[in-house]
Amino acid sequence: MLTLGIETSCDETAAAVIRDGREVLSDVVSTQIDIHRAGAESFPELASRNHVVQVMPVIDEALTRAQLTLSQIDEISVTKGPGLQGALLVGLEVAKGLAHARAFSSSE
């Protein structure tokens, strides 16, 4: 069983590919530290917008490092909380979109 995990709960965009719930095949993280450095905390809207930009490149890199394609992934997991609402929604909608794309491509 191959799982693609997506994490967008706060100000880090991450994706990992896991085999059988135990073996990490890849783990990619894009940080927003420099973007938020000017303030004492993360800015929710800025974090959400950066996830939109970073999430697909991070997922693509995780799949590349695992030497897999999306069609080889059996399941997609995503952080549902706790976290920043807008940031969580980015991860959720990307996961849903990828799942639909996978289902559509496998039905052809």
All heavy atoms as an XYZ file, in Angstrom:
796
protein
N       0.858     -1.176      0.000
C       0.000      0.000      0.000
C       0.901      1.235      0.000
O       1.725      1.401      0.884
C      -0.893     -0.022      1.239
C      -1.760      1.170      1.430
S      -3.241      1.269      0.426
C      -4.087     -0.220      0.806
N       0.708      2.095     -0.971
C       1.467      3.337     -1.078
C       0.561      4.512     -0.753
O      -0.516      4.663     -1.337
C       2.040      3.492     -2.487
C       3.093      2.475     -2.886
C       3.372      2.552     -4.380
C       4.370      2.689     -2.089
N       1.012      5.336      0.190
C       0.228      6.477      0.645
C       0.970      7.767      0.362
O       2.166      7.887      0.666
C      -0.030      6.390      2.163
O      -0.684      5.161      2.454
C      -0.880      7.548      2.648
N       0.271      8.736     -0.218
C       0.785     10.094     -0.355
C       0.176     10.911      0.764
O      -1.050     11.003      0.872
C       0.398     10.684     -1.715
C       0.681     12.171     -1.896
C       2.188     12.454     -1.862
C       0.063     12.675     -3.203
N       1.013     11.469      1.628
C       0.536     12.302      2.726
C       0.804     13.766      2.423
O       1.892     14.106      1.962
N      -0.176     14.620      2.686
C      -0.063     16.055      2.423
C      -0.296     16.807      3.723
O      -1.261     16.555      4.432
C      -1.097     16.496      1.367
C      -0.892     15.719      0.060
C      -1.019     18.002      1.128
C      -2.017     15.887     -0.937
N       0.597     17.766      4.032
C       0.519     18.543      5.275
C       0.567     20.034      4.945
O       1.514     20.499      4.326
C       1.674     18.112      6.174
C       2.175     19.005      7.260
C       1.192     19.797      8.074
O       0.052     19.367      8.308
O       1.563     20.886      8.494
N      -0.501     20.749      5.318
C      -0.570     22.202      5.110
C      -1.237     22.897      6.296
O      -1.962     23.868      6.111
C      -1.372     22.535      3.826
O      -2.702     22.040      3.964
C      -0.719     21.985      2.578
N      -0.992     22.430      7.495
C      -1.769     22.926      8.632
C      -1.392     24.328      9.099
O      -2.224     25.025      9.675
C      -1.677     21.965      9.815
O      -0.346     21.861     10.270
N      -0.161     24.750      8.872
C       0.235     26.080      9.349
C       1.093     26.765      8.300
O       0.593     27.225      7.303
C       0.953     25.963     10.691
S       1.190     27.571     11.483
N       2.400     26.820      8.528
C       3.243     27.553      7.582
C       4.354     26.701      6.971
O       5.348     27.221      6.490
C       3.810     28.811      8.229
C       4.560     28.542      9.511
O       4.718     27.364      9.877
O       4.990     29.512     10.149
N       4.183     25.404      6.942
C       5.073     24.494      6.234
C       4.217     23.703      5.250
O       3.153     23.212      5.621
C       5.774     23.514      7.183
C       6.468     24.149      8.356
C       7.650     25.033      7.973
O       8.277     24.789      6.946
O       7.923     25.990      8.718
N       4.694     23.574      4.033
C       4.018     22.737      3.044
C       4.840     21.462      2.945
O       6.042     21.529      2.696
C       3.973     23.424      1.665
O       3.426     24.729      1.814
C       3.137     22.619      0.679
N       4.230     20.306      3.143
C       4.990     19.057      3.126
C       4.202     17.949      2.449
O       2.970     17.963      2.422
C       5.352     18.635      4.553
N       4.960     17.007      1.898
C       4.362     15.803      1.316
C       5.337     14.658      1.534
O       6.560     14.850      1.527
C       4.073     15.990     -0.166
N       4.789     13.475      1.728
C       5.611     12.283      1.927
C       4.927     11.102      1.252
O       3.705     11.074      1.112
C       5.792     11.990      3.414
N       5.744     10.151      0.847
C       5.222      8.898      0.319
C       5.656      7.799      1.280
O       6.836      7.691      1.622
C       5.726      8.607     -1.112
C       5.209      7.267     -1.592
C       5.300      9.727     -2.063
N       4.685      7.017      1.729
C       4.911      5.971      2.726
C       4.468      4.626      2.144
O       3.404      4.545      1.532
C       4.086      6.238      4.007
C       4.252      7.674      4.484
C       4.407      5.233      5.102
C       5.640      8.049      4.909
N       5.271      3.599      2.371
C       4.895      2.245      1.950
C       4.448      1.456      3.172
O       5.155      1.379      4.175
C       6.071      1.535      1.281
C       5.694      0.091      0.862
C       6.831     -0.636      0.194
N       7.058     -0.027     -1.110
C       8.268      0.191     -1.630
N       9.355     -0.156     -0.980
N       8.395      0.735     -2.812
N       3.268      0.875      3.087
C       2.711     -0.010      4.115
C       2.687      0.631      5.507
O       2.813     -0.062      6.514
C       3.477     -1.332      4.149
C       3.373     -2.095      2.834
O       2.318     -1.981      2.176
O       4.341     -2.779      2.459
N       2.524      1.931      5.563
C       2.401      2.626      6.838
C       3.654      2.670      7.679
O       3.622      3.128      8.815
N       4.788      2.206      7.129
C       6.005      2.117      7.936
C       7.261      2.655      7.262
O       8.127      3.206      7.909
C       6.284      0.673      8.320
C       5.226      0.084      9.209
C       5.577     -1.344      9.565
N       4.706     -1.831     10.593
C       4.994     -1.802     11.895
N       6.134     -1.343     12.305
N       4.137     -2.263     12.765
N       7.369      2.482      5.965
C       8.607      2.825      5.267
C       8.448      4.169      4.544
O       7.622      4.302      3.638
C       8.957      1.728      4.259
C      10.224      1.984      3.508
C      10.501      0.936      2.445
O       9.714     -0.027      2.293
O      11.509      1.095      1.747
N       9.239      5.151      4.946
C       9.197      6.477      4.320
C      10.033      6.434      3.046
O      11.248      6.250      3.105
C       9.730      7.562      5.281
C       9.725      8.926      4.603
C       8.921      7.581      6.566
N       9.375      6.590      1.905
C      10.084      6.586      0.632
C      10.558      7.981      0.251
O      11.549      8.136     -0.471
C       9.187      6.024     -0.471
C       8.665      4.603     -0.259
C       7.793      4.176     -1.428
C       9.814      3.624     -0.054
N       9.848      9.007      0.722
C      10.254     10.397      0.492
C       9.562     11.290      1.507
O       8.512     10.946      2.046
C       9.910     10.846     -0.926
O       8.511     10.885     -1.113
N      10.175     12.436      1.756
C       9.638     13.411      2.704
C      10.167     14.778      2.275
O      11.365     15.026      2.363
C      10.092     13.067      4.121
C       9.527     13.998      5.167
O       8.623     14.793      4.845
O       9.994     13.936      6.310
N       9.291     15.642      1.788
C       9.691     16.942      1.251
C       8.962     18.032      2.037
O       7.752     17.949      2.237
C       9.349     17.043     -0.251
C       9.724     18.416     -0.802
C      10.038     15.931     -1.035
N       9.711     19.049      2.472
C       9.139     20.159      3.231
C       9.587     21.474      2.611
O      10.765     21.670      2.337
C       9.587     20.121      4.716
C       9.005     21.303      5.480
C       9.208     18.808      5.370
N       8.630     22.366      2.404
C       8.919     23.732      1.980
C       8.546     24.645      3.140
O       7.395     24.656      3.581
C       8.097     24.092      0.739
O       8.295     25.454      0.408
N       9.510     25.383      3.632
C       9.271     26.227      4.798
C       8.912     27.660      4.396
O       9.291     28.126      3.327
C      10.495     26.240      5.727
O      10.176     27.013      6.891
C      11.710     26.828      5.052
N       8.187     28.337      5.261
C       7.824     29.734      5.070
C       8.504     30.622      6.111
O       8.087     31.758      6.329
C       6.305     29.907      5.154
C       5.531     29.190      4.076
C       4.040     29.462      4.172
O       3.595     30.492      4.685
N       3.246     28.533      3.665
N       9.550     30.128      6.726
C      10.212     30.876      7.801
C      10.609     32.275      7.341
O      10.330     33.265      8.022
C      11.440     30.112      8.340
C      10.972     28.873      9.102
C      12.307     31.002      9.228
C      12.082     27.951      9.530
N      11.264     32.374      6.189
C      11.710     33.684      5.713
C      10.541     34.619      5.412
O      10.631     35.824      5.631
C      12.585     33.531      4.473
C      13.934     32.895      4.784
O      14.353     32.931      5.959
O      14.551     32.356      3.856
N       9.440     34.066      4.916
C       8.268     34.879      4.585
C       7.662     35.498      5.842
O       7.241     36.652      5.848
C       7.220     34.023      3.846
C       7.776     33.600      2.482
C       5.899     34.764      3.686
C       6.944     32.558      1.771
N       7.644     34.732      6.937
C       6.996     35.194      8.168
C       7.979     35.827      9.159
O       7.553     36.285     10.216
C       6.270     34.023      8.851
C       5.180     33.453      8.013
N       3.965     34.065      7.860
C       5.129     32.331      7.255
C       3.199     33.344      7.058
N       3.889     32.283      6.674
N       9.255     35.865      8.826
C      10.285     36.339      9.750
C      10.015     37.741     10.279
O      10.358     38.057     11.410
C      11.644     36.281      9.077
C      12.783     36.521     10.033
C      14.054     36.136      9.376
N      13.946     34.693      9.154
C      14.943     33.854      9.229
N      16.136     34.281      9.466
N      14.770     32.567      9.026
N       9.423     38.595      9.479
C       9.194     39.984      9.881
C       8.243     40.092     11.079
O       8.350     41.031     11.856
C       8.643     40.778      8.714
N       7.343     39.143     11.248
C       6.392     39.187     12.358
C       6.738     38.160     13.410
O       7.583     37.295     13.225
N       6.081     38.253     14.545
C       6.336     37.335     15.653
C       5.589     36.016     15.486
O       5.829     35.074     16.210
C       5.940     37.991     16.972
N       4.666     35.974     14.556
C       3.874     34.756     14.339
C       3.551     34.628     12.862
O       3.825     35.520     12.075
C       2.596     34.799     15.162
C       1.732     36.007     14.844
C       0.585     36.155     15.818
O       0.830     36.206     17.026
O      -0.557     36.222     15.337
N       2.981     33.505     12.484
C       2.615     33.338     11.081
C       1.343     34.120     10.782
O       0.501     34.323     11.642
C       2.439     31.866     10.737
O       1.445     31.300     11.531
N       1.231     34.560      9.558
C       0.070     35.307      9.108
C      -0.801     34.355      8.298
O      -0.384     33.891      7.239
C       0.510     36.501      8.258
C       1.398     37.450      9.006
C       2.772     37.382      8.854
C       0.859     38.392      9.875
C       3.595     38.248      9.549
C       1.679     39.259     10.571
C       3.059     39.191     10.414
N      -1.996     34.051      8.777
C      -2.819     33.020      8.151
C      -3.041     33.195      6.654
O      -2.911     32.246      5.887
C      -4.138     33.097      8.918
C      -3.738     33.597     10.263
C      -2.624     34.571      9.997
N      -3.385     34.385      6.201
C      -3.661     34.587      4.777
C      -2.397     34.400      3.943
O      -2.430     33.770      2.881
C      -4.252     35.983      4.540
C      -4.625     36.242      3.091
C      -5.661     35.269      2.549
O      -6.498     34.783      3.322
O      -5.627     35.004      1.333
N      -1.288     34.894      4.423
C      -0.017     34.732      3.719
C       0.380     33.255      3.664
O       0.837     32.761      2.630
C       1.067     35.553      4.418
C       2.427     35.615      3.750
C       2.320     36.176      2.342
C       3.369     36.458      4.591
N       0.176     32.552      4.749
C       0.494     31.114      4.787
C      -0.360     30.359      3.772
O       0.156     29.537      3.012
C       0.258     30.557      6.194
N      -1.638     30.651      3.727
C      -2.544     29.959      2.798
C      -2.145     30.214      1.352
O      -2.091     29.293      0.538
C      -3.989     30.415      3.011
O      -4.402     30.103      4.314
N      -1.852     31.471      1.032
C      -1.460     31.800     -0.345
C      -0.166     31.101     -0.736
O      -0.019     30.652     -1.865
C      -1.328     33.317     -0.515
C      -2.676     33.983     -0.698
C      -2.542     35.438     -1.036
N      -2.609     36.166      0.224
C      -1.925     37.250      0.505
N      -1.106     37.769     -0.376
N      -2.059     37.842      1.657
N       0.769     30.990      0.187
C       2.023     30.319     -0.135
C       1.816     28.809     -0.329
O       2.481     28.195     -1.165
C       3.085     30.587      0.931
C       4.454     30.238      0.427
O       4.928     30.817     -0.549
N       5.092     29.269      1.051
N       0.897     28.212      0.423
C       0.579     26.791      0.205
C       0.074     26.564     -1.220
O       0.427     25.577     -1.857
C      -0.476     26.293      1.195
C       0.032     26.088      2.582
N       1.121     25.303      2.877
C      -0.422     26.573      3.763
C       1.321     25.304      4.183
N       0.399     26.069      4.743
N      -0.762     27.477     -1.705
C      -1.296     27.349     -3.068
C      -0.142     27.291     -4.071
O      -0.163     26.502     -5.012
C      -2.255     28.523     -3.398
C      -2.614     28.532     -4.877
C      -3.507     28.448     -2.538
N       0.884     28.092     -3.852
C       2.037     28.137     -4.757
C       2.920     26.897     -4.602
O       3.413     26.351     -5.583
C       2.865     29.421     -4.494
C       4.166     29.409     -5.263
C       2.041     30.655     -4.827
N       3.123     26.439     -3.381
C       4.115     25.405     -3.104
C       3.604     23.967     -3.122
O       4.381     23.036     -3.304
C       4.765     25.658     -1.732
C       5.597     26.911     -1.676
C       6.750     26.854     -2.659
O       7.359     25.819     -2.863
N       7.041     27.988     -3.276
N       2.321     23.735     -2.931
C       1.847     22.378     -2.676
C       2.104     21.423     -3.846
O       2.558     20.300     -3.632
C       0.369     22.359     -2.210
C      -0.588     22.742     -3.312
C       0.020     21.018     -1.589
N       1.837     21.815     -5.065
C       2.055     20.884     -6.178
C       3.536     20.624     -6.446
O       3.918     19.460     -6.653
C       1.318     21.352     -7.436
C      -0.185     21.144     -7.344
S      -0.707     19.473     -6.822
C       0.011     18.455     -8.093
N       4.413     21.634     -6.420
C       5.841     21.325     -6.559
C       6.362     20.398     -5.452
O       7.187     19.521     -5.706
C       6.528     22.695     -6.507
C       5.489     23.650     -6.991
C       4.180     23.096     -6.481
N       5.869     20.562     -4.235
C       6.287     19.697     -3.125
C       5.797     18.269     -3.358
O       6.552     17.305     -3.173
C       5.781     20.269     -1.771
C       5.890     19.246     -0.661
C       6.569     21.528     -1.415
N       4.549     18.115     -3.782
C       4.013     16.780     -4.075
C       4.777     16.143     -5.230
O       5.151     14.967     -5.163
C       2.507     16.855     -4.371
C       1.737     17.183     -3.090
C       1.996     15.559     -4.997
C       0.280     17.541     -3.315
N       5.005     16.905     -6.288
C       5.762     16.383     -7.432
C       7.144     15.910     -7.015
O       7.606     14.849     -7.440
C       5.883     17.438     -8.534
C       4.569     17.701     -9.246
O       3.646     16.860     -9.150
O       4.471     18.765     -9.897
N       7.808     16.679     -6.161
C       9.145     16.296     -5.689
C       9.088     15.042     -4.825
O       9.954     14.172     -4.919
C       9.790     17.449     -4.923
C      11.176     17.162     -4.423
C      12.214     16.921     -5.518
O      11.998     17.345     -6.670
O      13.260     16.303     -5.215
N       8.069     14.928     -3.980
C       7.927     13.727     -3.144
C       7.740     12.488     -4.017
O       8.341     11.434     -3.752
C       6.759     13.884     -2.174
N       6.929     12.596     -5.056
C       6.722     11.466     -5.962
C       8.010     11.138     -6.727
O       8.364      9.969     -6.888
C       5.585     11.765     -6.941
C       4.181     11.795     -6.329
C       3.172     12.372     -7.316
C       3.760     10.410     -5.867
N       8.711     12.170     -7.173
C       9.972     11.967     -7.898
C      11.001     11.271     -7.016
O      11.640     10.306     -7.446
C      10.528     13.314     -8.398
O       9.589     13.874     -9.320
C      11.874     13.150     -9.083
N      11.157     11.739     -5.794
C      12.133     11.119     -4.881
C      11.772      9.671     -4.562
O      12.662      8.851     -4.342
C      12.244     11.921     -3.582
C      12.944     13.236     -3.755
C      13.139     13.920     -2.431
N      13.603     15.285     -2.596
C      13.850     16.112     -1.594
N      13.659     15.718     -0.339
N      14.269     17.329     -1.832
N      10.484      9.370     -4.530
C      10.037      7.994     -4.271
C      10.082      7.145     -5.544
O       9.827      5.946     -5.486
C       8.626      8.000     -3.700
N      10.378      7.780     -6.657
C      10.426      7.128     -7.966
C       9.083      6.487     -8.310
O       9.004      5.344     -8.767
C      11.562      6.108     -8.032
C      12.920      6.735     -7.831
C      14.055      5.747     -7.901
O      13.875      4.548     -7.743
N      15.252      6.253     -8.134
N       8.031      7.276     -8.077
C       6.661      6.824     -8.335
C       5.897      7.892     -9.107
O       6.305      9.056     -9.141
C       5.929      6.549     -7.018
C       6.468      5.421     -6.156
C       5.852      5.473     -4.768
C       6.214      4.077     -6.821
N       4.780      7.484     -9.686
C       3.854      8.430    -10.296
C       2.572      8.428     -9.476
O       2.324      7.519     -8.680
C       3.528      8.030    -11.746
O       2.850      6.764    -11.727
C       4.787      7.954    -12.596
N       1.746      9.429     -9.693
C       0.484      9.515     -8.967
C      -0.377      8.278     -9.208
O      -1.059      7.801     -8.308
C      -0.275     10.782     -9.364
C      -1.577     11.049     -8.622
C      -1.346     11.170     -7.114
C      -2.253     12.286     -9.171
N      -0.317      7.723    -10.403
C      -1.140      6.556    -10.717
C      -0.746      5.324     -9.901
O      -1.536      4.391     -9.766
C      -1.084      6.236    -12.209
O       0.223      5.870    -12.590
N       0.454      5.320     -9.331
C       0.898      4.190     -8.510
C       0.491      4.326     -7.046
O       0.614      3.376     -6.279
C       2.422      4.045     -8.614
C       2.887      3.653    -10.007
C       4.391      3.713    -10.114
O       4.995      4.786    -10.108
N       5.011      2.546    -10.188
N       0.002      5.489     -6.663
C      -0.398      5.747     -5.275
C      -1.754      5.090     -5.011
O      -2.686      5.218     -5.794
C      -0.467      7.271     -5.020
C       0.924      7.910     -5.173
C      -1.057      7.578     -3.649
C       1.962      7.425     -4.187
N      -1.844      4.384     -3.887
C      -3.083      3.698     -3.513
C      -4.045      4.580     -2.731
O      -5.259      4.413     -2.823
C      -2.758      2.456     -2.676
C      -1.922      1.457     -3.453
O      -2.364      1.035     -4.532
O      -0.811      1.118     -2.972
N      -3.497      5.475     -1.919
C      -4.358      6.334     -1.104
C      -3.669      7.665     -0.850
O      -2.443      7.757     -0.900
C      -4.723      5.663      0.221
C      -3.541      5.320      1.090
C      -3.935      4.524      2.324
O      -5.071      4.032      2.406
O      -3.098      4.406      3.225
N      -4.494      8.675     -0.597
C      -3.996     10.020     -0.317
C      -4.514     10.423      1.048
O      -5.721     10.305      1.326
C      -4.465     11.018     -1.386
C      -3.928     10.599     -2.763
C      -4.012     12.439     -1.039
C      -4.502     11.363     -3.923
N      -3.617     10.888      1.902
C      -4.021     11.367      3.226
C      -3.682     12.852      3.325
O      -2.793     13.342      2.635
C      -3.321     10.573      4.331
O      -1.929     10.800      4.300
N      -4.399     13.535      4.195
C      -4.190     14.977      4.339
C      -4.479     15.375      5.781
O      -5.349     14.789      6.436
C      -5.097     15.758      3.346
C      -6.565     15.527      3.625
C      -4.750     17.230      3.320
N      -3.742     16.350      6.272
C      -3.979     16.871      7.623
C      -5.335     17.553      7.650
O      -5.628     18.401      6.817
C      -2.894     17.899      8.006
O      -1.615     17.276      7.888
C      -3.090     18.412      9.414
N      -6.167     17.181      8.642
C      -7.482     17.830      8.759
C      -7.540     18.804      9.937
O      -8.500     19.522     10.088
C      -8.598     16.799      8.856
C      -8.698     16.094     10.160
C      -9.974     15.267     10.199
C     -10.332     14.939     11.620
N     -11.636     14.353     11.751
N      -6.529     18.824     10.776
C      -6.488     19.767     11.886
C      -5.664     19.217     13.023
O      -5.273     18.047     12.978
N      -5.351     20.024     13.984
C      -5.642     21.454     14.065
C      -4.751     22.245     13.097
O      -3.772     21.713     12.578
C      -5.319     21.801     15.518
C      -4.232     20.848     15.893
C      -4.553     19.566     15.137
N      -5.090     23.499     12.921
C      -4.287     24.347     12.057
C      -5.054     25.575     11.621
O      -6.159     25.842     12.083
N      -4.445     26.306     10.704
C      -5.063     27.501     10.146
C      -6.108     27.069      9.117
O      -5.806     26.287      8.221
C      -4.004     28.381      9.476
C      -2.846     28.827     10.368
C      -1.769     29.506      9.538
C      -3.359     29.752     11.460
N      -7.312     27.569      9.245
C      -8.421     27.118      8.401
C      -8.108     27.216      6.915
O      -8.319     26.272      6.166
C      -9.685     27.926      8.738
C     -10.932     27.356      8.119
C     -11.276     25.976      8.654
O     -11.041     25.670      9.809
N     -11.841     25.151      7.813
N      -7.625     28.354      6.466
C      -7.317     28.524      5.048
C      -6.220     27.595      4.581
O      -6.294     27.024      3.485
N      -5.200     27.408      5.397
C      -4.095     26.514      5.049
C      -4.571     25.073      4.962
O      -4.214     24.340      4.037
C      -2.975     26.653      6.090
N      -5.393     24.661      5.905
C      -5.945     23.302      5.876
C      -6.803     23.074      4.638
O      -6.762     21.998      4.039
C      -6.778     23.039      7.136
C      -5.989     22.912      8.436
C      -6.920     23.033      9.633
C      -5.215     21.622      8.474
N      -7.571     24.085      4.251
C      -8.425     23.959      3.064
C      -7.610     23.758      1.792
O      -8.024     23.020      0.901
C      -9.327     25.181      2.923
C     -10.529     25.213      3.849
C     -11.239     26.562      3.763
C     -11.493     24.091      3.532
N      -6.448     24.394      1.705
C      -5.599     24.201      0.534
C      -5.215     22.730      0.414
O      -5.378     22.112     -0.643
C      -4.330     25.089      0.593
C      -3.365     24.730     -0.527
C      -4.701     26.566      0.526
N      -4.708     22.150      1.491
C      -4.319     20.744      1.466
C      -5.486     19.828      1.166
O      -5.368     18.888      0.371
N      -6.630     20.083      1.777
C      -7.813     19.248      1.575
C      -8.273     19.282      0.120
O      -8.543     18.243     -0.487
C      -8.943     19.692      2.499
C     -10.247     18.929      2.349
C     -10.065     17.449      2.676
C     -11.321     19.551      3.238
N      -8.363     20.474     -0.453
C      -8.838     20.594     -1.830
C      -7.849     19.985     -2.821
O      -8.265     19.368     -3.811
C      -9.136     22.056     -2.172
C     -10.307     22.622     -1.392
C     -11.587     21.809     -1.529
O     -11.928     21.390     -2.653
O     -12.258     21.581     -0.499
N      -6.563     20.119     -2.578
C      -5.564     19.485     -3.450
C      -5.683     17.968     -3.345
O      -5.675     17.265     -4.364
C      -4.138     19.969     -3.110
C      -3.079     19.098     -3.778
C      -3.969     21.420     -3.526
N      -5.806     17.447     -2.137
C      -5.953     15.996     -1.960
C      -7.195     15.480     -2.672
O      -7.155     14.454     -3.354
C      -6.004     15.645     -0.470
N      -8.316     16.192     -2.538
C      -9.544     15.787     -3.217
C      -9.372     15.841     -4.735
O      -9.805     14.943     -5.455
C     -10.702     16.679     -2.774
C     -11.180     16.370     -1.374
C     -12.144     17.358     -0.764
C     -13.132     18.019     -1.626
N     -14.037     18.929     -0.881
N      -8.733     16.892     -5.223
C      -8.511     17.019     -6.656
C      -7.639     15.903     -7.196
O      -7.927     15.331     -8.261
N      -6.577     15.569     -6.479
C      -5.698     14.479     -6.906
C      -6.432     13.136     -6.878
O      -6.261     12.304     -7.773
C      -4.455     14.412     -6.020
C      -3.459     15.553     -6.189
C      -2.359     15.450     -5.137
C      -2.872     15.576     -7.591
N      -7.254     12.934     -5.860
C      -8.010     11.681     -5.773
C      -8.990     11.561     -6.942
O      -9.115     10.499     -7.546
C      -8.758     11.607     -4.438
N      -9.652     12.654     -7.269
C     -10.574     12.634     -8.404
C      -9.822     12.399     -9.714
O     -10.279     11.634    -10.563
C     -11.383     13.933     -8.486
C     -12.470     14.028     -7.469
N     -13.595     13.252     -7.505
C     -12.586     14.819     -6.377
C     -14.370     13.552     -6.476
N     -13.777     14.498     -5.779
N      -8.687     13.060     -9.876
C      -7.881     12.882    -11.084
C      -7.419     11.428    -11.206
O      -7.444     10.843    -12.293
C      -6.679     13.822    -11.065
N      -7.002     10.847    -10.089
C      -6.571      9.438    -10.090
C      -7.724      8.520    -10.455
O      -7.570      7.617    -11.259
C      -6.046      9.059     -8.699
C      -4.577      8.856     -8.703
C      -4.085      8.174     -7.491
N      -4.204      6.795     -7.173
C      -4.560      5.739     -7.910
N      -4.928      5.890     -9.120
N      -4.547      4.529     -7.461
N      -8.873      8.757     -9.884
C     -10.042      7.916    -10.161
C     -10.460      8.043    -11.624
O     -10.788      7.054    -12.271
C     -11.206      8.306     -9.240
N     -10.435      9.250    -12.148
C     -10.821      9.483    -13.535
C      -9.838      8.817    -14.491
O     -10.242      8.163    -15.428
C     -10.906     10.987    -13.817
C     -11.299     11.282    -15.229
C     -12.616     11.116    -15.650
C     -10.365     11.735    -16.139
C     -12.983     11.392    -16.957
C     -10.729     12.000    -17.453
C     -12.032     11.830    -17.858
N      -8.542      8.962    -14.216
C      -7.532      8.389    -15.128
C      -7.525      6.859    -15.083
O      -7.226      6.215    -16.069
C      -6.142      8.932    -14.828
O      -5.682      8.472    -13.578
N      -7.882      6.262    -13.948
C      -7.885      4.794    -13.854
C      -9.144      4.192    -14.466
O      -9.182      3.002    -14.749
C      -7.738      4.341    -12.398
O      -8.874      4.700    -11.657
N     -10.176      5.005    -14.695
C     -11.405      4.500    -15.276
C     -11.383      4.516    -16.803
O     -12.292      4.041    -17.440
C     -12.605      5.284    -14.773
O     -12.582      6.605    -15.270
N     -10.354      5.103    -17.377
C     -10.270      5.180    -18.853
C      -9.762      3.894    -19.446
O      -9.060      3.141    -18.916
C      -9.361      6.336    -19.256
C      -9.955      7.679    -18.886
C      -9.044      8.835    -19.296
O      -7.911      8.602    -19.760
O      -9.475      9.952    -19.167
